[in-house]
Amino acid sequence: MYTPFIIIAAGFIILLSGFVTVRQGYVAVVTIFGKYRRVMGPGLNFKIPLFEVIYRRISIQNRSVELEFQAVTQDQANVYFKAMVLYSVINQDEETIKNVAFKFIDERNLMQALIRTIEGTIRSYVATKKQAEILSLRTEIVLEVKKHLDQTLEQWGYHLIDLQLNDITFDKEILTSMAKVVASNNLKAAAENEGQALLITKTKAAEAEGNAIKISASAERDAATMRGQGIALFREEMAKGMALAAKEMTDANLDSSFLLFSMWTEAIKHFAETGKGNVIFLDGSTEGMQKTIQQMMGVMKMSDEARK
């Protein structure tokens, strides 16, 4: 009595089981009797109930994995790497999805092959380099891995987007020795810079001192020249004044000795006014005055003869 209803309900349930939802960012690989059938895209899909089976859901989004491994350099130094690998399915083409679905049994085997391939490539490259070169070859190591890995991953249906070497370290003893080398190089550079600065300072000081000496010598030379010229002018004017005074006294029928006597008294007055307490010894006797006047008259007579 209920058999038709049971059959209809069972058929309805079987029909509903044919509707399958695939999340965004995924595709589903469908097989029938164990053989590849087709690929389902994101959204609502329908499969033949009881016959078509979803073999595997594959993510087409970017995926990342972190690696930690060790390598040995050419000079037998241990290098420890920490890396991050970013990869994804190349595209959503049917052949690509088939490679991704059937090349490896499961995701764990894919990860194992991917990690070992990357580690092997880096170890082979590092083995040809010395420890002092490794830290400066970060970019070269990444390019070397990409060059060898892109073709292999393409056969698996994947593409290597990026490889980042986040940390490269050495054994503690090597790090300590490297730090000492860096410190000694810094000290050497500091000493060289200090020596260069001191040399420049002393050179500039010597140049400044030399320029100061040159300026001082030039100024002293100019001052001496000007002093000599001043003395010469003073003597010239004094001679002109004395000659003029003597001529006027001659024209006035006065004895020229009077002029000398006047100059003598003016000189004594000047000594007294400007001596500032200094003791000046003068022969104040009549004989001394006469002797001085005779000397001055002799000088004037020589000047007159020279002028004539």
Secondary structure, 3 states (H helix, E strand, C coil): CCHHHHHHHHHHHHHHCCEEEECCCEEEEEEECCEEEEEECCEEEECCCCCEEEEEEEECCCEEEEEEEEEECCCCCEEEEEEEEEEEECCCCHHHHHHHHHCCCCHHHHHHHHHHHHHHHHHHHHCCCCHHHHHHHHHHHHHHHHHHHHHHHHHHCEEEEEEEEEEEEECHHHHHHHHHHHHHHHHHHHHHHHHHHHHHHHHHHHHHHHHHHHHHHHHHHHHHHHHHHHHHHHHHHHHHHHHHHHHHHHHCCCCHHHHHHHHHHHHHHHHHHHCCCCCCCCCCCHHHHHHHHHHHHHHHHHHHHHHC
